[in-house]
């Protein structure tokens, strides 16, 4: 992993995942090690972000490093017509690592080919979000005490949801069974279903939600992402497709946990927040430790 970019979750192996999870546990027990003093991370967020950007900033700051960059494209030279190529070449001169979010699918891979330093993909359009996946794996491992042989229920926007795409690919390493719950307009793309079929893994597709809750070890909710729709009518048809409420959990397994990459809109009722199944706020905290681990591994600090 030393010096290697993280663009797709498949850039790392199952063994790499487990190394990062072990290191995340170490950072959780001691979150402020002075490992990163004198190091600089370039934070290039061409799209808005709260949890991903701030958890990366927290991770770097807690390790003694510095953050430079921008929080939206309008505050960069992109508004003057600068190309992504030029932006990456220039910022590579200023830092040891670049964390980048961009609306265009494939932009992170392109940046990794242009840059002279490692790139961490913080989300490229509807494609992938590998660091979110690592904190999701850490959250699943902590709550289920294992990663193997789990029933994973993915709900909502499975067509454009980069978090579910990356999570599916990672959890396929652990003999998972998947339940896909979505409206027909937002079904899991065929490429990911073929990926599972080629690995001999089971999945089922559903449009109704209630009957699946009792089978799940993990329910992974996602919002319908307005920014991914070119047609506002299609968005309006699907935006309220699923709403998880407290009474739907009465037949859930005792250890079942609800995850969500956030932000939520109305897909999880606030009454869920006080239940033992709700884990999404702690999941967001886990992002700091997972991202500390990823940075430390990529830069050879651990």
C-alpha positions in Angstrom: 0.0 0.0 0.0 3.0 2.3 0.6 2.9 5.1 -2.1 -0.2 3.5 -3.8 -3.3 5.5 -4.8 -6.7 4.4 -3.6 -9.1 5.1 -6.5 -11.3 1.9 -6.4 -11.9 -0.3 -3.5 -10.4 -3.1 -5.7 -7.1 -1.3 -5.6 -6.6 -3.0 -2.2 -6.8 -6.7 -1.4 -8.8 -8.5 1.3 -5.5 -8.6 3.3 -5.1 -4.8 2.9 -8.7 -4.3 4.1 -7.9 -6.3 7.3 -4.6 -4.5 7.9 -6.4 -1.1 7.6 -9.2 -2.3 10.0 -6.6 -3.4 12.6 -4.9 -0.1 12.3 -8.2 1.8 12.6 -8.8 0.1 15.9 -5.4 1.2 17.0 -6.2 4.8 16.0 -9.5 4.6 17.8 -7.7 3.7 21.1 -5.1 6.4 20.5 -6.5 9.0 18.0 -3.8 11.7 18.3 -0.4 10.2 17.4 2.2 12.6 16.2 2.9 10.6 13.0 2.2 13.3 10.3 4.1 16.3 11.5 5.6 18.2 8.6 3.3 16.4 6.1 0.7 18.3 4.0 -2.5 16.9 2.4 -4.1 18.6 -0.6 -7.9 18.5 -0.2 -9.6 19.1 -3.6 -13.4 19.0 -3.2 -15.0 19.9 -6.5 -18.3 18.8 -5.0 -19.8 19.7 -1.6 -19.1 17.4 1.4 -19.5 17.5 5.1 -18.5 14.1 6.7 -15.9 13.1 4.1 -14.1 16.4 4.0 -14.2 17.1 7.7 -13.3 13.6 8.8 -10.2 13.7 6.5 -9.3 17.1 8.0 -9.8 15.7 11.5 -7.7 12.6 10.6 -4.8 14.7 9.3 -4.9 17.3 12.1 -5.1 14.6 14.8 -1.9 13.1 13.4 -0.1 16.5 13.4 -0.4 17.3 9.6 -1.7 20.2 7.7 -4.5 20.5 5.1 -4.5 22.8 2.1 -7.0 23.0 -0.8 -10.6 24.1 -1.6 -14.1 23.1 -0.6 -15.9 23.8 -3.9 -14.9 24.2 -7.5 -16.1 27.9 -7.6 -13.2 28.9 -5.2 -10.6 27.4 -7.5 -9.1 28.2 -10.9 -11.5 25.8 -12.5 -13.8 28.9 -12.8 -11.1 30.4 -15.0 -11.0 27.4 -17.3 -8.1 25.5 -15.7 -8.2 21.8 -16.6 -8.2 18.9 -14.1 -4.8 17.9 -15.5 -3.2 21.3 -14.7 -4.8 21.4 -11.3 -3.5 18.0 -10.3 0.0 18.7 -11.7 0.2 22.0 -9.7 -1.2 20.7 -6.4 1.2 17.7 -6.6 4.0 20.2 -6.1 2.6 21.4 -2.8 1.8 18.3 -0.8 2.4 14.7 0.0 -1.0 13.3 -0.8 -4.2 14.5 -2.5 -7.7 13.7 -1.4 -10.2 14.5 -4.2 -13.9 14.5 -4.8 -15.2 15.2 -8.3 -18.5 14.8 -10.1 -17.1 13.1 -13.1 -16.8 9.3 -13.1 -13.3 8.2 -13.7 -11.8 11.6 -12.6 -9.9 10.0 -9.7 -8.3 7.4 -11.9 -7.3 10.0 -14.3 -5.8 12.2 -11.5 -3.9 9.2 -10.2 -2.2 8.8 -13.6 -1.3 12.5 -13.8 -0.2 13.0 -10.2 3.4 12.5 -8.9 2.0 11.7 -5.4 -0.8 9.3 -4.2 -4.4 10.1 -4.8 -7.3 9.1 -2.5 -10.7 9.1 -4.2 -13.2 10.8 -2.0 -16.0 10.1 -4.5 -16.1 10.3 -8.3 -19.6 10.8 -9.5 -21.8 7.7 -9.3 -18.7 5.4 -9.5 -16.9 4.7 -6.2 -16.2 5.9 -2.7 -13.5 3.6 -1.3 -12.7 5.4 2.0 -16.4 5.3 2.9 -16.3 1.6 2.3 -13.4 1.2 4.7 -15.2 3.0 7.4 -18.3 0.9 6.6 -16.3 -2.3 6.9 -14.9 -1.1 10.2 -18.5 -0.3 11.4 -19.7 -3.7 10.3 -16.8 -5.5 12.0 -17.3 -3.6 15.2 -21.1 -4.3 15.4 -21.2 -7.8 14.1 -17.8 -9.0 15.5 -17.1 -10.5 12.0 -17.3 -9.7 8.3 -17.8 -13.2 7.0 -21.2 -14.8 6.0 -23.4 -11.8 6.7 -26.8 -10.8 5.1 -26.4 -7.3 3.8 -29.5 -5.3 2.8 -28.8 -2.3 0.5 -31.7 0.1 0.2 -32.6 3.1 -2.0 -30.5 4.5 -4.8 -28.6 1.5 -6.0 -28.1 2.9 -9.5 -26.2 6.1 -8.7 -25.1 5.3 -5.1 -21.3 5.1 -5.2 -21.2 4.0 -1.6 -23.2 0.8 -2.3 -21.1 0.0 -5.4 -17.9 0.1 -3.4 -19.4 -1.7 -0.4 -20.7 -4.5 -2.6 -17.3 -5.1 -4.1 -15.5 -5.1 -0.7 -18.0 -7.3 1.1 -17.9 -9.8 -1.8 -14.5 -10.9 -0.3 -16.3 -12.1 2.8 -18.9 -14.5 1.3 -21.8 -12.0 1.8 -25.4 -12.5 0.8 -27.0 -9.4 -0.7 -30.6 -8.1 -0.8 -31.1 -5.2 -3.1 -34.2 -3.0 -2.3 -34.9 -0.2 -4.7 -37.5 1.1 -7.1 -37.1 -0.2 -10.6 -35.7 3.1 -11.8 -32.8 2.8 -9.3 -31.9 -0.9 -9.6 -28.4 -2.1 -9.0 -26.5 -1.8 -12.3 -26.0 -5.0 -14.2 -22.2 -4.7 -14.0 -22.3 -5.2 -10.2 -24.7 -8.1 -10.4 -22.5 -9.8 -12.9 -19.5 -9.1 -10.6 -21.4 -11.1 -7.8 -22.5 -13.9 -10.2 -18.9 -14.4 -11.4 -17.9 -14.9 -7.7 -20.7 -17.3 -7.1 -22.4 -15.0 -4.5 -26.1 -14.8 -3.9 -28.2 -11.7 -4.3 -31.9 -11.0 -4.5 -33.7 -8.0 -5.8 -36.8 -6.5 -4.1 -39.1 -3.6 -4.5 -40.8 -4.1 -1.1 -38.9 -3.5 2.1 -40.8 -4.9 5.1 -40.2 -8.6 4.6 -36.5 -8.2 4.2 -35.8 -6.5 7.6 -36.0 -9.8 9.6 -33.2 -11.4 7.4 -30.7 -8.6 7.6 -27.6 -8.4 9.7 -26.9 -4.9 8.3 -29.4 -2.6 6.6 -27.5 0.0 4.6 -29.9 2.9 3.7 -29.1 5.5 1.1 -30.9 8.7 0.0 -32.2 9.3 -3.5 -29.6 11.7 -4.8 -31.2 14.7 -6.5 -27.8 15.8 -7.9 -27.4 12.6 -10.0 -30.7 13.0 -11.9 -30.8 14.9 -15.2 -34.6 14.5 -15.2 -36.4 16.2 -12.2 -39.5 14.2 -12.9 -37.6 11.0 -12.5 -36.3 12.3 -9.1 -39.7 13.3 -7.9 -41.1 9.8 -8.7 -38.5 8.1 -6.6 -37.4 10.4 -3.9 -39.7 9.0 -1.2 -39.5 5.4 -2.3 -38.5 4.1 1.2 -38.9 5.4 4.7 -37.5 3.3 7.6 -39.7 3.6 10.7 -39.5 2.2 14.2 -42.4 -0.2 13.9 -40.6 -1.9 10.9 -37.9 -3.1 13.3 -40.1 -5.3 15.5 -38.9 -8.6 13.8 -35.3 -7.5 13.3 -32.4 -9.7 14.5 -31.2 -8.6 18.0 -27.8 -7.5 16.6 -28.9 -5.9 13.4 -27.5 -2.4 12.8 -28.7 0.4 10.4 -25.9 2.2 8.5 -26.2 5.2 6.3 -23.4 7.2 4.5 -25.4 10.4 5.2 -26.7 12.9 4.6 -30.2 11.6 5.1 -33.3 13.3 3.8 -36.4 11.4 4.9 -35.4 7.7 4.3 -34.8 7.1 8.1 -37.3 8.5 10.5 -35.8 10.4 13.4 -37.6 8.1 15.8 -35.0 5.4 14.7 -32.2 7.5 16.2 -32.9 6.4 19.8 -33.1 2.7 18.9 -30.3 0.2 19.5 -30.3 -0.6 15.8 -29.2 3.0 14.8 -25.5 3.2 14.2 -25.1 5.8 11.5 -23.8 8.6 13.7 -21.1 6.3 15.2 -20.4 5.1 11.7 -19.5 8.7 10.7 -17.2 8.9 13.7 -15.5 5.7 12.6 -14.6 7.6 9.4 -11.9 9.5 11.2 -10.1 6.3 12.4 -10.5 4.5 9.1 -9.1 7.5 7.2 -6.2 7.9 9.6 -5.4 4.2 8.9 -5.6 4.6 5.1 -3.4 7.7 5.1 -0.8 6.1 7.4 -0.6 3.0 5.2 -0.4 4.9 1.9 2.4 7.1 3.2 4.2 4.3 5.0 3.8 5.9 8.4 2.6 2.6 9.9 
